[in-house]
């Protein structure tokens, strides 16, 4: 027989249309994100994340979940998360479905890589962080050799991030994610490719791709301006150095 909520504990009346997958009938905790709800198991969350484990361990001695919760849904305490609902859903599906852990030779959508980085950093889920970083590496023999190939082709059509799908043609979205998460190693190559292959008007303003507006972040734009200036100065000096002297035979 199900126990009734304690007096004074509000019971949330939520429609099933707000229930998102995963919504598990035997779940014992409800996560509320942007007015959407997931019913999952606190043991699963705790096994992946020390942050969630500490959150659940905050129950005072002698106090039940129902007594300490300010809100209940189907007798389950509600935890409100201040995150993006799609990223939380990706996190939960990955926890319950290991198919989200793709083999290294299979590509992963940028949306999943981005979600893994954001929630991985926030909730201390190292597996997510490692998985995302592996997709954001440039698997080339050396930065200089790839830069030379880009310059010789003058197209910059190399795929710098073969482990990712869903990015824009000039990698604005990937570069913004790298900068935001402090992953700076792949940035120089991506920025160089952007300089030699992307129309400057796209960098100055923005460009549309598959219904989305792609724009460099402010910090990446400043880096683009600085790198472009340095490259122009280098080209001028190189041209001056290669200029044939009139005294040469």
C-alpha positions as CSV (number, residue, x, y, z in Angstrom):
1,X,0.0,0.0,0.0
2,X,1.4,3.4,-1.0
3,X,2.0,5.8,1.8
4,X,0.4,9.3,1.6
5,X,2.7,12.3,1.4
6,X,3.2,14.1,4.7
7,X,1.0,17.0,5.6
8,X,2.2,20.2,4.0
9,X,4.2,18.5,1.3
10,X,2.9,19.7,-2.1
11,X,2.2,17.0,-4.7
12,X,3.0,18.1,-8.2
13,X,0.2,17.5,-10.7
14,X,2.1,17.0,-14.0
15,X,0.6,15.7,-17.2
16,X,2.2,12.7,-19.0
17,X,3.0,14.9,-21.9
18,X,5.7,16.4,-19.8
19,X,7.2,13.0,-19.0
20,X,10.3,12.4,-21.2
21,X,12.3,9.2,-21.9
22,X,13.6,7.8,-19.7
23,X,10.5,7.6,-17.5
24,X,10.8,4.4,-15.6
25,X,7.9,3.0,-13.6
26,X,10.2,1.7,-10.9
27,X,12.2,4.9,-10.7
28,X,12.6,6.5,-7.3
29,X,13.6,10.0,-8.2
30,X,12.3,12.6,-10.6
31,X,14.5,15.1,-12.3
32,X,12.8,18.4,-13.4
33,X,14.4,20.3,-16.2
34,X,12.8,23.2,-18.1
35,X,9.3,22.0,-17.1
36,X,10.0,18.5,-18.4
37,X,10.4,15.4,-16.1
38,X,12.5,12.2,-16.0
39,X,11.8,9.4,-13.6
40,X,15.0,7.5,-12.9
41,X,17.0,5.7,-10.2
42,X,19.1,7.6,-7.7
43,X,21.4,4.5,-7.5
44,X,22.2,4.8,-11.2
45,X,22.9,8.5,-11.0
46,X,25.1,8.0,-7.9
47,X,27.1,5.3,-9.5
48,X,28.1,7.6,-12.4
49,X,28.4,11.0,-10.6
50,X,29.8,11.9,-7.2
51,X,27.9,15.2,-7.4
52,X,24.6,13.3,-7.6
53,X,25.7,11.0,-4.8
54,X,26.5,13.9,-2.5
55,X,23.2,15.5,-3.4
56,X,21.2,12.4,-2.4
57,X,23.3,11.9,0.7
58,X,22.2,15.3,2.1
59,X,19.2,13.6,3.7
60,X,19.2,14.5,7.4
61,X,19.4,11.5,9.9
62,X,15.9,10.3,10.7
63,X,14.3,12.2,7.9
64,X,12.6,10.4,5.0
65,X,12.8,11.5,1.3
66,X,9.1,12.5,1.4
67,X,9.5,14.6,4.5
68,X,12.5,16.6,3.2
69,X,11.2,17.0,-0.3
70,X,9.3,20.2,-1.2
71,X,7.6,18.5,-4.2
72,X,6.5,15.0,-5.1
73,X,5.5,13.4,-8.4
74,X,4.0,9.9,-8.0
75,X,5.4,9.6,-4.5
76,X,8.9,10.4,-5.9
77,X,10.9,13.4,-4.7
78,X,11.7,15.9,-7.3
79,X,15.1,17.4,-8.0
80,X,15.2,20.5,-10.1
81,X,18.2,20.9,-12.4
82,X,19.2,24.1,-14.0
83,X,20.4,22.6,-17.3
84,X,19.3,22.2,-20.9
85,X,16.7,19.5,-21.1
86,X,18.1,17.9,-24.3
87,X,21.5,17.6,-22.6
88,X,20.1,16.0,-19.5
89,X,18.1,13.5,-21.7
90,X,21.3,12.6,-23.5
91,X,23.1,12.1,-20.1
92,X,20.4,9.8,-18.8
93,X,20.1,7.8,-22.0
94,X,23.8,7.3,-22.0
95,X,23.7,6.1,-18.4
96,X,20.9,3.6,-19.2
97,X,22.0,2.6,-22.7
98,X,25.6,1.8,-23.4
99,X,25.1,2.2,-27.1
100,X,25.7,5.9,-26.6
101,X,29.3,4.9,-25.9
102,X,30.2,4.6,-29.6
103,X,33.3,2.7,-30.8
104,X,36.2,5.0,-31.7
105,X,35.8,4.3,-35.4
106,X,32.1,5.5,-35.4
107,X,31.2,9.2,-35.6
108,X,29.2,10.9,-32.9
109,X,26.8,13.8,-33.4
110,X,28.1,17.1,-32.2
111,X,25.0,17.5,-30.0
112,X,26.0,14.4,-28.0
113,X,29.7,15.5,-27.8
114,X,28.6,18.9,-26.5
115,X,26.2,17.4,-24.0
116,X,28.9,15.0,-22.7
117,X,31.3,17.8,-22.1
118,X,28.8,20.1,-20.4
119,X,27.1,17.6,-18.0
120,X,30.4,15.7,-17.6
121,X,32.2,18.8,-16.3
122,X,29.2,19.9,-14.1
123,X,28.4,16.5,-12.6
124,X,31.9,15.1,-12.5
125,X,31.3,12.2,-14.9
126,X,34.8,11.4,-16.2
127,X,33.6,8.8,-18.7
128,X,31.6,11.5,-20.5
129,X,34.5,13.9,-20.6
130,X,36.9,11.3,-21.9
131,X,34.5,10.3,-24.6
132,X,33.9,13.8,-25.8
133,X,37.6,14.8,-25.8
134,X,38.4,11.7,-27.9
135,X,36.1,13.0,-30.6
136,X,37.5,16.5,-30.5
137,X,41.1,15.5,-31.2
138,X,42.7,16.1,-34.6
139,X,44.1,12.7,-35.5
140,X,46.9,13.9,-37.8
141,X,50.6,13.2,-37.8
142,X,51.6,16.8,-37.1
143,X,50.1,20.3,-37.1
144,X,52.7,21.7,-39.6
145,X,52.2,18.9,-42.2
146,X,48.4,19.4,-42.2
147,X,48.8,23.2,-42.4
148,X,51.1,22.7,-45.3
149,X,48.6,20.5,-47.1
150,X,45.8,23.0,-46.5
151,X,48.0,25.9,-47.9
152,X,49.0,23.9,-51.0
153,X,45.4,22.9,-51.8
154,X,44.2,26.4,-50.9
155,X,40.8,25.0,-50.1
156,X,41.1,23.9,-46.5
157,X,38.7,21.0,-47.2
158,X,40.4,18.6,-44.8
159,X,38.1,17.1,-42.2
160,X,39.8,18.1,-39.0
161,X,37.3,16.4,-36.7
162,X,36.4,13.0,-38.4
163,X,34.9,11.7,-35.1
164,X,32.1,14.2,-35.2
165,X,29.0,14.7,-37.4
166,X,26.5,17.6,-37.4
167,X,29.1,20.4,-37.3
168,X,29.0,23.4,-39.7
169,X,31.4,23.5,-42.7
170,X,33.8,26.0,-41.2
171,X,33.8,24.4,-37.7
172,X,32.4,27.5,-35.9
173,X,30.3,25.4,-33.6
174,X,33.2,23.1,-32.7
175,X,35.6,26.0,-32.2
176,X,33.2,27.7,-29.9
177,X,32.7,24.5,-27.9
178,X,36.5,24.0,-27.6
179,X,37.0,27.5,-26.4
180,X,34.1,27.3,-23.9
181,X,35.4,24.1,-22.4
182,X,39.1,25.2,-22.3
183,X,40.2,22.6,-24.9
184,X,42.7,24.7,-26.8
185,X,45.0,22.1,-28.5
186,X,42.9,21.6,-31.7
187,X,42.0,25.4,-32.0
188,X,45.1,26.6,-34.0
189,X,44.5,24.2,-36.9
190,X,40.8,24.8,-36.9
191,X,41.4,28.6,-36.9
192,X,44.0,28.3,-39.6
193,X,41.6,26.4,-41.8
194,X,39.0,29.0,-41.1
195,X,41.4,31.8,-42.3
196,X,42.3,30.2,-45.6
197,X,39.0,28.6,-46.5
198,X,36.1,30.6,-44.9
199,X,34.9,33.8,-46.6
200,X,35.7,36.7,-44.3
201,X,32.1,38.0,-44.4
202,X,31.1,34.7,-42.6
203,X,33.6,35.4,-39.9
204,X,32.7,39.1,-39.6
205,X,29.0,38.5,-39.6
206,X,27.7,34.9,-39.5
207,X,26.3,32.3,-41.9
208,X,23.4,30.0,-42.0
209,X,23.7,26.2,-42.0
210,X,20.8,23.8,-41.9
211,X,18.4,26.3,-40.3
212,X,20.9,27.5,-37.7
213,X,23.0,30.7,-37.5
214,X,26.7,30.0,-37.1
215,X,28.8,32.7,-35.6
216,X,32.3,32.7,-33.9
217,X,32.3,33.5,-30.3
218,X,33.8,36.9,-29.3
219,X,37.0,35.3,-28.1
220,X,37.4,33.1,-31.2
221,X,36.8,36.1,-33.4
222,X,39.6,38.0,-31.6
223,X,41.9,35.0,-32.1
224,X,40.9,34.9,-35.8
225,X,41.8,38.6,-36.2
226,X,45.1,38.2,-34.4
227,X,46.1,35.0,-36.3
228,X,45.2,36.5,-39.7
229,X,47.3,39.6,-38.9
230,X,50.3,37.4,-37.9
231,X,50.0,35.3,-41.1
232,X,49.8,38.4,-43.3
233,X,52.9,39.8,-41.7
234,X,54.7,36.5,-42.1
235,X,53.7,36.4,-45.8
236,X,55.1,39.9,-46.4
237,X,58.4,39.0,-44.7
238,X,58.6,35.7,-46.6
239,X,58.0,37.5,-49.9
240,X,60.7,40.1,-49.1
241,X,63.1,37.3,-48.2
242,X,62.5,35.4,-51.4
243,X,62.7,38.5,-53.6
244,X,65.5,38.0,-56.1
245,X,68.3,40.5,-55.6
246,X,69.3,42.5,-58.7
247,X,72.9,41.6,-57.9
248,X,72.3,37.9,-58.3
249,X,73.8,36.3,-61.4
